[in-house]
Every structure is written in structure tokens, then in C-alpha cells.
């Protein structure tokens, strides 16, 4: 809910393609990923009105098959991979989700301890960063909870 509200700049209860793109630009997401996100938004726009309302947003995020579609996960992975090096570091995760020093900079205000727990849970090979495959496992595990 917090993520949706963060992106919904005009508090209309729906996300336009422009609002989503603006959020991705602020996060310095590469253009190719932003284009893919526009396609994903089009796919989850059930009523075809050009906006994704909260119900559509929730429906898309709770359906395991949508979460696990590789292209959706890859687009999400690219959002987390802030420097574009192909892996998500603990620092990138903290920057995007929020951290103790400045929770307002993140999207959902997750503290450093929670970031460390997520990283420990998902970092299968213990190298201190998440590969795309580890990210996919994390997403699969989260949808089963």
C-alpha cells in the first residue's frame, strides 16, 4: 500500500503510466526497464482505462504467476539494481526500501535490521549480494507466505 501511495503523486487512487515512469526516473532506472514497466502496467490494467487502480495493483502483486513471470521479476530486479552491475547489494536494497539513517529516502521505510534479514535469507551463496536467480527465489518465497 505504501509503495502504491508513494507512486500515486496526485492521490487519485490510481497510477498513470506517467506517474510510474516519473517514479522510475527518480530511482534512476534504465530506459529499457522503464519501457518494460509500461508494458507490464498495460498488462495489469484490467479495465483498460490507461491507469492502474489500487485493486488492479493488488491483484497483480498477489498472483503468484504474475510475480514469477520472468519479465516482471527482471523489471523489478532492475529497479533494485541501482548501479546496473547485475546484482543487488545490501546498500542498494537499503537505499530503495528505506533505512535507519533516513527512512524517508526509501519507498517503504524498512529499517537496517530488516534489510539485513532479507539479505541473509535471500543470499544463497553468501557473497553479500543478490543475483537475479536469488531474487527470483526470494520473490517465490514471498508469494507463498
C-alpha positions as CSV (number, residue, x, y, z in Angstrom):
1,X,0.0,0.0,0.0
2,X,2.8,2.4,0.9
3,X,4.6,1.7,-2.4
4,X,1.4,2.4,-4.3
5,X,0.7,5.6,-2.4
6,X,4.3,6.8,-2.9
7,X,3.9,6.4,-6.7
8,X,0.4,7.9,-6.8
9,X,1.5,11.5,-6.8
10,X,-1.9,13.1,-7.2
11,X,-3.5,10.8,-4.7
12,X,-6.2,9.8,-7.2
13,X,-6.2,6.2,-6.2
14,X,-4.7,5.1,-9.5
15,X,-1.3,5.1,-11.1
16,X,-0.9,6.6,-14.6
17,X,1.9,5.4,-16.9
18,X,3.4,8.9,-16.3
19,X,3.3,8.6,-12.5
20,X,5.0,5.2,-12.7
21,X,7.6,6.5,-15.2
22,X,8.3,9.5,-13.0
23,X,8.9,7.3,-10.0
24,X,11.3,5.1,-12.1
25,X,13.1,8.2,-13.4
26,X,13.6,9.4,-9.7
27,X,15.0,5.9,-9.0
28,X,17.4,6.3,-12.0
29,X,16.0,3.1,-13.6
30,X,17.4,2.5,-17.1
31,X,15.1,3.4,-20.0
32,X,14.8,-0.2,-21.2
33,X,13.4,-1.2,-17.8
34,X,11.0,1.8,-17.8
35,X,9.7,0.7,-21.2
36,X,9.2,-2.9,-19.9
37,X,7.4,-1.5,-16.9
38,X,5.0,0.4,-19.2
39,X,4.2,-2.9,-20.9
40,X,3.7,-4.6,-17.5
41,X,1.4,-1.7,-16.4
42,X,-0.6,-2.1,-19.7
43,X,-1.0,-5.9,-18.9
44,X,-2.3,-5.3,-15.4
45,X,-4.7,-2.5,-16.5
46,X,-7.7,-4.8,-16.3
47,X,-10.4,-2.3,-17.2
48,X,-8.3,-0.7,-20.0
49,X,-8.6,2.9,-18.8
50,X,-4.9,3.7,-19.0
51,X,-4.4,3.7,-15.3
52,X,-3.8,1.0,-12.7
53,X,-6.1,1.4,-9.7
54,X,-5.2,0.0,-6.3
55,X,-7.4,-3.1,-6.9
56,X,-5.6,-3.9,-10.1
57,X,-2.2,-3.2,-8.5
58,X,-3.0,-5.6,-5.6
59,X,-4.4,-8.2,-8.0
60,X,-1.2,-8.2,-10.0
61,X,1.1,-8.3,-7.0
62,X,-0.7,-11.2,-5.2
63,X,-1.0,-13.5,-8.1
64,X,2.0,-15.9,-7.9
65,X,2.0,-16.4,-11.6
66,X,2.4,-12.7,-12.2
67,X,5.2,-12.4,-9.6
68,X,7.0,-15.3,-11.1
69,X,6.9,-14.2,-14.7
70,X,10.5,-13.7,-15.5
71,X,10.0,-10.4,-17.3
72,X,8.1,-8.9,-14.4
73,X,10.8,-10.1,-11.9
74,X,13.5,-8.9,-14.2
75,X,11.9,-5.4,-14.3
76,X,11.7,-5.4,-10.5
77,X,15.2,-6.6,-10.2
78,X,16.5,-3.8,-12.4
79,X,14.7,-1.3,-10.1
80,X,16.6,-2.7,-7.1
81,X,19.9,-2.9,-9.1
82,X,20.5,0.9,-8.8
83,X,24.0,0.9,-10.3
84,X,23.2,-1.6,-13.1
85,X,26.0,-4.0,-12.2
86,X,23.7,-7.1,-12.4
87,X,23.5,-7.7,-8.7
88,X,21.6,-6.1,-5.8
89,X,23.8,-5.2,-2.9
90,X,22.7,-4.7,0.7
91,X,23.3,-0.9,0.2
92,X,21.0,-0.8,-2.9
93,X,18.3,-2.8,-1.0
94,X,18.6,-0.3,1.9
95,X,18.5,2.7,-0.4
96,X,15.4,1.6,-2.2
97,X,13.5,0.2,0.8
98,X,14.5,2.8,3.3
99,X,16.9,2.6,6.2
100,X,17.5,3.8,9.8
101,X,19.6,6.9,8.9
102,X,16.9,8.4,6.6
103,X,13.8,6.2,6.2
104,X,12.2,9.0,4.1
105,X,14.6,8.3,1.2
106,X,13.3,4.7,0.7
107,X,9.9,3.6,-0.6
108,X,8.6,1.6,2.3
109,X,10.7,2.6,5.4
110,X,12.3,-0.8,6.1
111,X,15.0,-0.5,8.8
112,X,18.6,-1.7,8.5
113,X,17.9,-4.8,10.6
114,X,15.1,-5.9,8.3
115,X,17.3,-5.3,5.2
116,X,20.0,-7.5,6.8
117,X,17.4,-10.2,7.4
118,X,16.1,-10.1,3.9
119,X,19.6,-10.2,2.5
120,X,20.6,-13.1,4.8
121,X,17.5,-15.0,3.8
122,X,17.9,-14.4,0.1
123,X,21.7,-14.5,-0.4
124,X,22.0,-18.2,-1.2
125,X,25.7,-18.3,-2.0
126,X,26.7,-15.8,0.8
127,X,28.5,-13.3,-1.4
128,X,26.7,-10.3,0.1
129,X,24.7,-9.5,-2.9
130,X,21.6,-10.9,-4.7
131,X,21.9,-12.3,-8.2
132,X,18.8,-12.4,-10.4
133,X,18.3,-16.1,-9.6
134,X,18.5,-15.4,-5.8
135,X,16.0,-12.5,-6.3
136,X,13.6,-14.9,-8.1
137,X,13.8,-17.4,-5.2
138,X,13.1,-14.6,-2.8
139,X,10.1,-13.5,-4.8
140,X,8.8,-17.1,-5.0
141,X,9.2,-17.5,-1.2
142,X,7.4,-14.2,-0.5
143,X,4.4,-15.2,-2.6
144,X,3.9,-18.4,-0.6
145,X,3.7,-16.6,2.8
